[in-house]
């Protein structure tokens, strides 16, 4: 077995050696200045001469130089007394004291070079067909020192074109690249590319150039480059296509506006937190208002992400910021509309009270659902990328300019349809509760916010499908910017501006509202003391009063209004108990109790059993019982009789509530 393997290796080596071209030593006819050298030849030769003056040992001097400079092939010394050649063969120093047939080429080239750089030559014995430079230096005392350095064979280097049998075939408006080789000096190992300002016809954006083998063999006859169009005379690509020139000033202005808007959102978040106990903010649930601001902040950042150049990271981050911000912002708005609809249940004997914690739970469920959706989108997209699927595509504008953009996926269509469906559902909730008289007209502003987002997003997605792929990227960026300002900025103005406006004018608004319902005597000063019974509130100026007195007077006035309202409600609604608080005890039968309570089940069973009995006396008792607990058929009665505060009908503020 071993014998057969040895014979096979000998056979293969013989075949390979027969196919190799025979190596012949050559020397160029003219001196060539070296290129791509990493050392100063004259400086190294002078160091060798100094060491020879100190120690007179050329072997030690050559070993020191060759150990420090690995790219030096060898050194040579000729004096009247000795001739020494030192070669660096495979990182090992080999000394030749006298001339031999193998080293005769080195001595002949060294002697032919008087001083400086000589003609390059080809060695076939020690360096196996490599080309070497020769540098000679005539020192003092009759000594002559030389260095040998390898030649980097580059067909694009015109100085060594004689080695390849002539220069390359690239034209004047082309550049020769990638022509490096080491021992094989065959022609055609280069590539011709067009110079800046020129393009090659019938080429694409990823065109790598013309191969030298095709030019040398004559397969390509017409390989001239053409000048670039006047639109981009210096940097056209591909088939004369001009790349996009982005406007730096426009992008800077958009960045500043977006950052300013984000700073305004943070300011509003701080204001909402500071005024969270005031009635205008507390009625709107300040935690939901804060989540709306967080969603708006995230939506603003999507435009900032588009300012970066298209990349895989940008194509993945932008949908994440858009969808998560959309769910947090408009999900909170839809939940507020849902709460208004639940509280405004016309012709219903029972009213479901949606607590603030319930809304936060619903919003958390929506957020987690969107998070799972985007995680699935990211995992699927990364899987496509691992299978050589690109998220970036090359496109052209109507004027022929080239640009790169994130590829539009089918997943994006599903996401857009989902957004429009959610917004349409929010508008439906607003329409269903259109007759609800909410405090500070909150329902109206929430409906306007959802409608604006629905209309703008619908038109924007249509334009994105049919128009955006032909427009300049800066125009598309402006469209994204305008959409952000129209939707998110209008959201801020419609939701938060009325609250702050009502907060500043709340006292005057309440006075105007109740002046038409209550007698004017309710706003007058009434004292039980006989000494000041003749003093009225109209005779006292606000500037003369103490702030504590004003606060106490307002507290007393609000208490009187609450008491008067309670009396009016009880007078017009006989089913309401006259007990303190306007609520019936839990053990009594009452139509406006919590749904599913034991008292309701007991009363229903009792009514059902009594209807089976046709006795006239029992029927009279049943009629009296039903009359006593007749359910309200109007939204006003249902809302006013339920437990807890309502966000639908504006009540007077409590005496201890801050304003």
Secondary structure as UniProt FT lines:
FT   HELIX           2..19
FT   STRAND          26..27
FT   HELIX           41..55
FT   HELIX           58..68
FT   TURN            70..71
FT   STRAND          72..78
FT   STRAND          83..89
FT   TURN            90..91
FT   STRAND          92..96
FT   TURN            101..103
FT   HELIX           104..112
FT   STRAND          116..117
FT   STRAND          121..123
FT   STRAND          130..138
FT   TURN            141..142
FT   STRAND          144..150
FT   STRAND          153..154
FT   TURN            155..156
FT   HELIX           158..164
FT   TURN            172..173
FT   STRAND          174..177
FT   STRAND          180..181
FT   TURN            187..188
FT   STRAND          191..194
FT   TURN            196..197
FT   STRAND          198..199
FT   TURN            201..202
FT   TURN            205..206
FT   STRAND          210..211
FT   HELIX           212..217
FT   STRAND          226..227
FT   TURN            231..232
FT   STRAND          236..237
FT   TURN            238..240
FT   STRAND          241..243
FT   HELIX           248..274
FT   TURN            275..277
FT   HELIX           279..283
FT   HELIX           286..305
FT   TURN            306..307
FT   HELIX           312..343
FT   TURN            346..347
FT   HELIX           356..386
FT   TURN            387..388
FT   STRAND          392..396
FT   TURN            398..399
FT   STRAND          401..406
FT   HELIX           410..432
FT   TURN            433..435
FT   HELIX           439..441
FT   HELIX           442..466
FT   HELIX           468..470
FT   HELIX           473..484
FT   HELIX           485..489
FT   HELIX           490..492
FT   HELIX           493..497
FT   HELIX           498..504
FT   HELIX           506..515
FT   TURN            516..517
FT   HELIX           520..523
FT   TURN            531..534
FT   HELIX           537..539
FT   HELIX           542..544
FT   HELIX           547..572
FT   TURN            574..575
FT   TURN            580..581
FT   TURN            586..587
FT   TURN            595..596
FT   HELIX           598..612
FT   HELIX           616..628
FT   HELIX           635..641
FT   TURN            655..656
//
